Amino acid sequence: MTSTLDDSEKEKARSVSVDLNNDASLLIDIPDALCERDKVKFTVHTKTTLSCFQKLDFSVPRQHEDFIWLHDTLVETEDYAGLIIPPAPPKPDFESPREKMHKLGEGEATMTKEEYSKMKQELEAEYLAVFKKTVQVHEVFLQRLSSHPILSKDRNFQIFLEYDQDLSVRRKNAKETFGSFFKNMVKSADEVIISGIKEVDDFFEQEKTFLLDYSSKIKDSTAKAEKMTRSHKNVADDYIHISATLSSLSVDDNTALKKHLEKFADLFEKLRKVEGRVASDEELKLTELLRYYMRDIQAAKDLLYRRARALADYENSNKALDKARLKSKDMAQAEEHQQQCLQKFDKLSESGKRELTSFKGRRVVAFRKNLIEMAELEIKHAKNNMALLQGCIELLKSN
Amino acid sequence: MAAEMEPPPLGNAGETDFRELEDGEDLFVSTVTTLEYPEPSSPEPASLPAEDISINSNGPKQKDVSFDDDPEDLFAEATEEVSLDSPEREPILSDGPSPAITPVTPTTMLTPRMDLGAADMFERSLDEIEEDNNGDTFDIHIAVSDPEKVGDGMNAYMGYKVTTKTSMTIFNKNETTVRRRFSDFLGLHSKLASKYLHIGYIVPPAPEKSIVGMTKVKVGKEDLSSAEFVEKRRSALERYLMRTVKHPVLLKDPDVIMFLESSELPRAVSTQALSGAGILRMVNKAADAVNKMTIKMNESDAWFEEKHQQFENLDLQLRKLHASVESLVCHRKELSVNTASFAKSAAMLGNSEDHTALSRALSQLAEVEEKIDRLHQDQAYADFYLFSELLGDYVRLITAVKSVFDQRMKTWSKWQDTQLLLQKKRESEAKLQFANKPDKLQQAKDEIKEVRSTLEGKVEQGEKDFELISKTIRKEVSRFEKERVKDFKAVIIKYLESLVQTQQQLIKYWEAFLPEAKAIA
């Protein structure tokens, strides 16, 4: 299925990160996407005034794997070691609605036609929501890059935006996949290194403590928020069944209860729509927010690892230099090596500080925006619910 | 005869006055005042903001009494539970004698047989009731409270306080309090069923047994689920008694009055499965099931055909609705648990957050979610006690209604059988007329004549019984439908009000949180 998101929806969707896509010299968006079975094909659209591009306005089709390639390439670039590389978008996952659709199909016989079609509608909406979310998260990734003073100039990024043929040629082959796997293993060893390293800088010491702790907490919160919003969805679905059965009861009833049941059934149908919206708003404003920053925090941690490794390298080079001085052998080499390590380390520290500070600012702003929006939506929906309920009570009492 | 009803004594916020809008010719209308369903002794959860509902004056007491030995209990409930696979739990007795008679119980009214006297008595009593009710207004309130565990281990049981408040003259006092145990309630129902079911009265079914629930209680597991179980049972017992006394005929039954007033009640041992009575019940049930299949009644009365079908449909729909509502209760409880879990996690996240204002906001969010968790709990409570239990009660009541229809079928069948027998005897008699054995003839003729005339009497009685049960059922169904309309109307509104409460609170909480979120700088 194709989906074209209009501007207002995109505005709502683009909520996990702020201050993106404001620079007219390079504007990126994903205006539509196509879903074929498991594969999603995104249309990446670029509008630019920069001379490094061949055209001013162009679109290319990209797959999820292309985004991953781009991300990994940036991570592996030495020059960007001091930057927080925006987290890679997660793989599109339609497993949940697909499974539910399957279960629905199995239970079709036990439901009335209306009930079944309503449940089906709900599932299709869920499917669409997953779809929209994945588009959003891929879009935000690109926009983070385009908004970054250094990353936006990356050659691979430009290729990604512009290269009008299949990128798979340039993508990972099996050998490279193993390479990245190995890198991940090394990274976990890095965690040990980080904790072990004696930090010289207060700022980084604080950041380290904060990020390590916050990372595990936000992971937990994300998981719990997910469970909570899912339960909410279940309640909304129950309302569908209740409404359908009340409807049948009302049809068969020929006592004074008939009208009551009819209105009660009608009310539940309306309530479930509101409850559904409450669940999906919570999902978007709370769960998605937490999910995104969970990944962003990981990217920040990665920066710390790289810096810690650079520090370790520097310390090793110092030891090597001392050794060389003792032996009076290869001193020039060792000195040069030490200088390089120091330079690298300093560069990382300087850029790292900048990045981490702006990261915190970004995070606080995003949380503020989303929490406010969530509270406002909750109030709106609760007021809506109340109006529906009170209206129904009035009607029933006056009967 | 539409009467304006007064609100019941235990008034809650937002109650409605009920008006009987239906045609008023029904005898029982004027006798039934507004006794709201349900009337739990505990205050409504929806109107208690965020209070822990399970701890109230009617919750199970925490004390642990020493065990007493009564080995029968363990096996009784266990076996009964396992062997019966039909959803009907009440003993539907055929016209045999009630097995519930223990020597000490004086059933002063009558023994439940197809005695010639019985039918007359009931006919008379119906007329009496018409007079009576015009004089003595229906005013009775029963509360079941203070569940207390008596004894220890597998022989323990739950004792309940039953308080009756009334101004009716059939009772000795205006207020009586007695202690009863669950099997006492079952015993009462068993007696009423054996007396009234077979003549067409819809006897409200008693709450169901539950091995799992009771075992937890017996074993002394004082956790939330056993507390919930006891509360569920207490509430069910209360509704059961109220429904029983709302029935004008049952209200006057001496067993009912004794149950409510007598300080000592003989143990209803026949409610246990392994007793002779229990086994007889099972045999009867099996026999009934077989009979039902073989009786093909020529329904001459379209009303019965129609009603029968209606109740079948209603049964199906109510069961379905009940299942959906049970699912709702389950999911809402889940939502509550998950919200609480998220709240804790958000609090930890807030503690970890190093930006001061955001940290505070996250802690506030955690608090809001905690409050909302309790809201969900309360709502789940309302979902269950208002909506789900009502449906459960009606599913069981409809079983009673259907069994009453079956009883009519049996009555008809018996009448027809007697008629067939009479026919045969007449044929034999006629044959004898033409037989050529003069010496034996007169004796045989006399014998057959006697049998025949007895049978004629029986056939007449059978027809009368059939007509009577048909008439009673019509009245009962009409009364049942009125009650159903009232109950559902009342509960729907109450339930909606509980939902309104929840939404009101939600608005309050989120509106309090909003400035906190805005304060993040």
Contacts between the chains, C-beta under 8 A, distances in Angstrom:
chain1	res1	chain2	res2	distance
A	206	B	354	7.5
A	210	B	352	7.4
A	210	B	354	4.9
A	213	B	352	4.9
A	214	B	349	7.5
A	214	B	352	4.8
A	214	B	353	6.8
A	214	B	354	7.8
A	217	B	345	7.3
A	217	B	348	5.2
A	217	B	349	4.6
A	217	B	352	4.6
A	218	B	349	6.0
A	220	B	345	4.9
A	220	B	348	7.2
A	220	B	349	7.8
A	221	B	342	7.0
A	221	B	345	4.4
A	221	B	346	5.9
A	221	B	348	7.7
A	221	B	349	4.9
A	224	B	338	6.8
A	224	B	341	5.0
A	224	B	342	4.1
A	224	B	344	8.0
A	224	B	345	4.5
A	225	B	342	5.6
A	225	B	345	7.9
A	227	B	338	4.5
A	227	B	341	7.1
A	227	B	342	7.4
A	228	B	335	7.0
A	228	B	338	4.3
A	228	B	339	5.4
A	228	B	341	7.6
A	228	B	342	4.7
A	230	B	338	7.9
A	231	B	331	6.1
A	231	B	334	4.7
A	231	B	335	3.8
A	231	B	338	4.9
A	231	B	339	7.9
A	232	B	335	5.9
A	234	B	331	4.2
A	234	B	334	7.1
A	234	B	335	7.5
A	235	B	328	6.6
A	235	B	331	4.9
A	235	B	332	5.7
A	235	B	335	5.9
A	238	B	324	6.1
A	238	B	325	8.0
A	238	B	327	5.3
A	238	B	328	4.1
A	238	B	331	5.7
A	239	B	328	7.4
A	241	B	324	4.1
A	241	B	327	7.3
A	242	B	321	6.7
A	242	B	324	4.8
A	242	B	325	6.3
A	242	B	328	6.6
A	245	B	317	6.1
A	245	B	320	5.0
A	245	B	321	4.3
A	245	B	324	5.9
A	246	B	321	6.8
A	248	B	317	5.5
A	248	B	320	8.0
A	249	B	314	7.6
A	249	B	317	4.8
A	249	B	318	7.5
A	249	B	321	6.7
A	252	B	310	7.4
A	252	B	313	5.2
A	252	B	314	7.0
A	252	B	317	6.7
A	255	B	481	5.6
A	255	B	484	7.3
A	255	B	485	5.1
A	256	B	21	5.9
A	256	B	22	6.4
A	256	B	485	5.1
A	256	B	489	7.8
A	257	B	484	7.1
A	257	B	485	4.8
A	257	B	488	5.5
A	257	B	489	6.8
A	260	B	488	6.9
A	260	B	489	5.8
A	260	B	492	5.9
A	261	B	488	7.7
A	264	B	492	5.5
A	267	B	496	7.6
A	271	B	499	7.8
A	360	B	354	7.9
A	360	B	355	6.5
A	363	B	355	7.9
A	363	B	358	8.0
A	364	B	355	5.2
A	364	B	357	7.6
A	364	B	358	5.2
A	364	B	520	6.4
A	367	B	358	5.7
A	367	B	361	7.5
A	367	B	362	7.9
A	367	B	520	6.8
A	368	B	358	7.3
A	368	B	361	7.7
A	368	B	517	6.5
A	368	B	518	7.7
A	368	B	520	4.1
A	371	B	361	6.3
A	371	B	365	6.8
A	371	B	517	4.1
A	371	B	520	7.4
A	372	B	514	6.9
A	372	B	517	4.6
A	372	B	518	5.9
A	375	B	510	4.9
A	375	B	511	8.0
A	375	B	513	5.3
A	375	B	514	4.5
A	375	B	517	5.5
A	376	B	514	6.9
A	378	B	506	6.7
A	378	B	510	4.4
A	379	B	507	5.7
A	379	B	510	4.8
A	379	B	511	6.0
A	379	B	514	7.2
A	382	B	503	4.7
A	382	B	504	8.0
A	382	B	506	4.3
A	382	B	507	4.6
A	382	B	510	7.0
A	383	B	503	7.8
A	383	B	507	6.2
A	385	B	499	7.5
A	385	B	503	4.6
A	386	B	500	6.0
A	386	B	503	4.5
A	386	B	504	6.6
A	386	B	507	7.2
A	389	B	496	5.5
A	389	B	499	5.4
A	389	B	500	4.7
A	389	B	503	6.7
A	390	B	500	6.3
A	392	B	496	6.1
A	393	B	493	6.2
A	393	B	496	5.1
A	393	B	497	6.7
A	393	B	500	7.1
A	396	B	489	7.3
A	396	B	492	6.5
A	396	B	493	5.8
A	396	B	496	7.5
A	397	B	16	5.9
A	397	B	493	6.6
